[in-house]
Amino acid sequence: MSHTGEVIIEAWGGTPLDCLEEAARALVETFADVNNVTATDTVPVMFDLAPDDQEALVAVLEEIVYLIDAGEVVPVDVVLEATEDGGVAGYFETAAASTVPLGRSAPKGVSRSALELGHDQGRWRCRAVIDV
């Protein structure tokens, strides 16, 4: 029987969107090396959550988990922007998981324990516990 573990990711940015993008990159870095990987597809995303809402952090990270699990692709990069109605939209540039060097187990989910997204000392900071 396999035992699940946890990884904590932290990210910072000048805006909530910057922080969400950096958190997405940090999550990918926990299991894959995408530094020399060329994206082959673009996956659009849209979230009806404000960029400074902790649930937006969960939604972005869970989308990565879904892409890996269901789509068998790994996000190589992420671009997010605010929508006119106050949500978040953007896209993940992806590559087939079979072409990406994987170092650890892929994430299984995002825990809501110790979840943080807030303004701290002049910048935005986010933190999440990832189940692996």
C-alpha positions as CSV (number, residue, x, y, z in Angstrom):
1,M,0.0,0.0,0.0
2,S,1.4,3.4,-1.0
3,H,1.7,6.2,1.5
4,T,0.8,9.7,0.4
5,G,3.0,12.6,1.5
6,E,2.9,16.4,1.4
7,V,4.9,19.1,-0.2
8,I,4.5,22.8,0.8
9,I,4.8,25.4,-1.9
10,E,5.3,29.1,-1.4
11,A,5.3,31.9,-3.9
12,W,5.5,35.7,-4.0
13,G,4.5,38.3,-6.5
14,G,3.7,42.0,-6.9
15,T,0.1,41.3,-7.5
16,P,-2.3,38.4,-6.7
17,L,-2.1,37.2,-10.3
18,D,1.7,37.2,-10.2
19,C,1.5,35.2,-7.0
20,L,-0.9,32.7,-8.5
21,E,1.3,32.3,-11.6
22,E,4.4,31.7,-9.4
23,A,2.5,29.2,-7.3
24,A,1.5,27.3,-10.4
25,R,5.2,27.2,-11.5
26,A,6.3,26.2,-8.0
27,L,3.8,23.3,-8.0
28,V,5.2,22.0,-11.4
29,E,8.8,22.3,-10.1
30,T,7.9,19.9,-7.2
31,F,7.7,17.0,-9.7
32,A,9.0,18.0,-13.1
33,D,11.9,19.8,-14.8
34,V,10.3,22.0,-17.6
35,N,13.3,24.3,-18.1
36,N,14.2,22.8,-21.5
37,V,10.8,21.6,-22.5
38,T,9.0,23.2,-25.4
39,A,5.2,23.6,-25.0
40,T,3.2,21.9,-27.7
41,D,-0.4,23.0,-26.8
42,T,-2.3,25.7,-25.0
43,V,-5.1,25.0,-22.5
44,P,-7.3,28.0,-21.8
45,V,-8.6,28.4,-18.2
46,M,-11.2,30.6,-16.5
47,F,-12.1,30.9,-12.9
48,D,-15.1,32.8,-11.5
49,L,-13.0,33.8,-8.4
50,A,-11.3,37.0,-7.5
51,P,-7.5,36.8,-7.9
52,D,-7.0,37.6,-4.2
53,D,-9.4,34.9,-3.1
54,Q,-7.7,31.8,-1.5
55,E,-10.1,29.6,-3.6
56,A,-8.5,31.1,-6.7
57,L,-5.2,29.6,-5.5
58,V,-6.9,26.2,-5.0
59,A,-8.6,26.4,-8.4
60,V,-5.3,27.2,-10.3
61,L,-3.4,24.4,-8.5
62,E,-6.2,21.9,-8.9
63,E,-6.3,22.6,-12.6
64,I,-2.7,21.6,-12.8
65,V,-3.4,18.3,-11.0
66,Y,-6.3,17.7,-13.4
67,L,-4.2,18.4,-16.5
68,I,-1.6,15.9,-15.3
69,D,-4.0,13.2,-14.3
70,A,-6.7,13.5,-17.0
71,G,-4.9,15.2,-19.8
72,E,-1.5,13.5,-19.3
73,V,0.1,16.9,-19.9
74,V,2.4,19.0,-17.8
75,P,2.1,22.8,-17.7
76,V,5.3,24.4,-19.0
77,D,4.2,27.9,-18.3
78,V,1.1,29.8,-17.1
79,V,-0.3,33.2,-18.0
80,L,-3.2,34.7,-15.9
81,E,-5.1,38.0,-16.1
82,A,-8.1,39.5,-14.4
83,T,-11.4,39.4,-16.3
84,E,-13.8,42.3,-16.6
85,D,-16.2,40.6,-14.2
86,G,-13.6,40.2,-11.5
87,G,-12.5,36.6,-12.2
88,V,-9.3,35.1,-13.5
89,A,-8.6,33.8,-17.0
90,G,-5.6,32.8,-18.9
91,Y,-3.9,29.7,-20.2
92,F,-1.4,27.0,-19.5
93,E,1.2,26.2,-22.1
94,T,1.6,22.4,-21.9
95,A,3.7,19.5,-23.1
96,A,2.9,15.8,-23.1
97,A,3.9,14.2,-19.8
98,S,5.9,11.6,-21.7
99,T,8.3,14.3,-22.9
100,V,8.9,15.9,-19.5
101,P,11.6,14.7,-17.1
102,L,9.8,13.8,-13.9
103,G,11.7,13.7,-10.6
104,R,9.0,12.9,-8.1
105,S,5.4,11.7,-7.9
106,A,2.9,14.0,-9.5
107,P,0.6,15.9,-7.1
108,K,-2.7,14.2,-6.1
109,G,-4.5,17.2,-4.7
110,V,-4.5,20.5,-2.8
111,S,-5.1,20.6,0.9
112,R,-7.0,23.4,2.4
113,S,-5.0,23.2,5.6
114,A,-2.5,26.0,6.0
115,L,-3.7,27.6,2.8
116,E,-2.6,31.3,2.5
117,L,-3.0,34.1,0.0
118,G,-2.5,37.6,1.2
119,H,-0.6,40.8,1.1
120,D,2.5,40.7,3.2
121,Q,5.3,43.3,3.6
122,G,4.6,45.1,0.3
123,R,4.1,42.0,-1.8
124,W,1.6,39.1,-2.3
125,R,2.4,35.8,-0.7
126,C,0.7,32.4,-1.2
127,R,1.3,29.0,0.4
128,A,-0.4,25.7,-0.1
129,V,0.1,22.1,1.1
130,I,0.1,19.7,-1.8
131,D,-0.8,16.0,-1.4
132,V,1.5,13.7,-3.4
